[in-house]
Amino acid sequence: MSNKHLLKVKRIHPKEFKLKHGLSLSEIHELSDYPPETLKHWLADEYSSRYQQPKESVLNHFGLLDLYLSAF
């Protein structure tokens, strides 16, 4: 299978996604289907003990959501 037909998706951190689209935690939950508590870990300050770095698959997921919302 040729890779030239694959969609190029820019990975985006949930925090960057939130700032870019001006969405609330509950709106991001509705769009992404990630639990609010999980989202809070990703959206926390990087120096907080609550912060957790999202996995690459999460960054890809938010990249796809960003691409989708940017299309409108």
Rosetta constraint file for C-alpha pairs under 8 A:
AtomPair CA 9 CA 60 HARMONIC 7.00 0.50
AtomPair CA 9 CA 63 HARMONIC 5.86 0.50
AtomPair CA 9 CA 64 HARMONIC 6.32 0.50
AtomPair CA 9 CA 67 HARMONIC 7.46 0.50
AtomPair CA 10 CA 60 HARMONIC 7.20 0.50
AtomPair CA 10 CA 63 HARMONIC 5.41 0.50
AtomPair CA 10 CA 64 HARMONIC 7.88 0.50
AtomPair CA 11 CA 56 HARMONIC 7.86 0.50
AtomPair CA 11 CA 59 HARMONIC 4.87 0.50
AtomPair CA 11 CA 60 HARMONIC 4.88 0.50
AtomPair CA 11 CA 61 HARMONIC 7.82 0.50
AtomPair CA 11 CA 62 HARMONIC 6.95 0.50
AtomPair CA 11 CA 63 HARMONIC 4.74 0.50
AtomPair CA 12 CA 16 HARMONIC 6.48 0.50
AtomPair CA 12 CA 17 HARMONIC 6.46 0.50
AtomPair CA 12 CA 59 HARMONIC 5.02 0.50
AtomPair CA 12 CA 60 HARMONIC 6.81 0.50
AtomPair CA 12 CA 62 HARMONIC 5.73 0.50
AtomPair CA 12 CA 63 HARMONIC 4.98 0.50
AtomPair CA 12 CA 66 HARMONIC 7.88 0.50
AtomPair CA 13 CA 17 HARMONIC 6.23 0.50
AtomPair CA 13 CA 54 HARMONIC 7.58 0.50
AtomPair CA 13 CA 58 HARMONIC 7.90 0.50
AtomPair CA 13 CA 59 HARMONIC 5.39 0.50
AtomPair CA 13 CA 62 HARMONIC 6.88 0.50
AtomPair CA 14 CA 18 HARMONIC 6.10 0.50
AtomPair CA 14 CA 39 HARMONIC 7.73 0.50
AtomPair CA 14 CA 42 HARMONIC 6.64 0.50
AtomPair CA 14 CA 43 HARMONIC 6.69 0.50
AtomPair CA 14 CA 59 HARMONIC 7.12 0.50
AtomPair CA 14 CA 62 HARMONIC 6.38 0.50
AtomPair CA 15 CA 19 HARMONIC 6.35 0.50
AtomPair CA 15 CA 42 HARMONIC 7.00 0.50
AtomPair CA 15 CA 43 HARMONIC 5.20 0.50
AtomPair CA 16 CA 20 HARMONIC 6.00 0.50
AtomPair CA 17 CA 21 HARMONIC 6.13 0.50
AtomPair CA 17 CA 62 HARMONIC 6.92 0.50
AtomPair CA 17 CA 66 HARMONIC 6.88 0.50
AtomPair CA 18 CA 22 HARMONIC 5.52 0.50
AtomPair CA 18 CA 23 HARMONIC 5.40 0.50
AtomPair CA 18 CA 24 HARMONIC 7.28 0.50
AtomPair CA 18 CA 28 HARMONIC 7.47 0.50
AtomPair CA 19 CA 23 HARMONIC 7.32 0.50
AtomPair CA 23 CA 27 HARMONIC 5.85 0.50
AtomPair CA 23 CA 28 HARMONIC 6.34 0.50
AtomPair CA 24 CA 28 HARMONIC 6.26 0.50
AtomPair CA 25 CA 29 HARMONIC 6.14 0.50
AtomPair CA 25 CA 36 HARMONIC 6.82 0.50
AtomPair CA 25 CA 39 HARMONIC 7.44 0.50
AtomPair CA 25 CA 40 HARMONIC 7.92 0.50
AtomPair CA 26 CA 30 HARMONIC 6.19 0.50
AtomPair CA 26 CA 36 HARMONIC 7.06 0.50
AtomPair CA 27 CA 31 HARMONIC 6.26 0.50
AtomPair CA 28 CA 32 HARMONIC 5.85 0.50
AtomPair CA 28 CA 33 HARMONIC 7.78 0.50
AtomPair CA 29 CA 33 HARMONIC 5.10 0.50
AtomPair CA 29 CA 34 HARMONIC 5.49 0.50
AtomPair CA 29 CA 35 HARMONIC 6.31 0.50
AtomPair CA 29 CA 36 HARMONIC 6.00 0.50
AtomPair CA 29 CA 39 HARMONIC 7.57 0.50
AtomPair CA 30 CA 34 HARMONIC 7.99 0.50
AtomPair CA 31 CA 65 HARMONIC 7.82 0.50
AtomPair CA 32 CA 61 HARMONIC 7.87 0.50
AtomPair CA 32 CA 62 HARMONIC 7.64 0.50
AtomPair CA 32 CA 65 HARMONIC 7.72 0.50
AtomPair CA 34 CA 38 HARMONIC 6.67 0.50
AtomPair CA 34 CA 39 HARMONIC 6.65 0.50
AtomPair CA 35 CA 39 HARMONIC 6.40 0.50
AtomPair CA 36 CA 40 HARMONIC 6.15 0.50
AtomPair CA 37 CA 41 HARMONIC 6.63 0.50
AtomPair CA 38 CA 42 HARMONIC 6.71 0.50
AtomPair CA 39 CA 43 HARMONIC 6.07 0.50
AtomPair CA 40 CA 44 HARMONIC 5.91 0.50
AtomPair CA 41 CA 50 HARMONIC 5.62 0.50
AtomPair CA 41 CA 51 HARMONIC 4.77 0.50
AtomPair CA 41 CA 52 HARMONIC 5.37 0.50
AtomPair CA 42 CA 51 HARMONIC 5.85 0.50
AtomPair CA 42 CA 52 HARMONIC 5.46 0.50
AtomPair CA 42 CA 53 HARMONIC 6.20 0.50
AtomPair CA 42 CA 54 HARMONIC 6.25 0.50
AtomPair CA 43 CA 51 HARMONIC 7.23 0.50
AtomPair CA 44 CA 48 HARMONIC 6.65 0.50
AtomPair CA 44 CA 50 HARMONIC 6.45 0.50
AtomPair CA 44 CA 51 HARMONIC 5.08 0.50
AtomPair CA 44 CA 52 HARMONIC 7.94 0.50
AtomPair CA 45 CA 50 HARMONIC 7.96 0.50
AtomPair CA 45 CA 51 HARMONIC 6.24 0.50
AtomPair CA 46 CA 51 HARMONIC 5.62 0.50
AtomPair CA 46 CA 52 HARMONIC 7.85 0.50
AtomPair CA 47 CA 51 HARMONIC 7.05 0.50
AtomPair CA 54 CA 58 HARMONIC 5.95 0.50
AtomPair CA 54 CA 59 HARMONIC 6.88 0.50
AtomPair CA 55 CA 59 HARMONIC 6.62 0.50
AtomPair CA 56 CA 60 HARMONIC 6.21 0.50
AtomPair CA 57 CA 61 HARMONIC 6.11 0.50
AtomPair CA 58 CA 62 HARMONIC 6.24 0.50
AtomPair CA 59 CA 63 HARMONIC 6.07 0.50
AtomPair CA 60 CA 64 HARMONIC 6.27 0.50
AtomPair CA 61 CA 65 HARMONIC 6.35 0.50
AtomPair CA 62 CA 66 HARMONIC 5.99 0.50
AtomPair CA 63 CA 67 HARMONIC 6.19 0.50
AtomPair CA 64 CA 68 HARMONIC 6.14 0.50
AtomPair CA 65 CA 69 HARMONIC 6.14 0.50
AtomPair CA 66 CA 70 HARMONIC 5.94 0.50
AtomPair CA 67 CA 71 HARMONIC 6.33 0.50
AtomPair CA 68 CA 72 HARMONIC 7.46 0.50
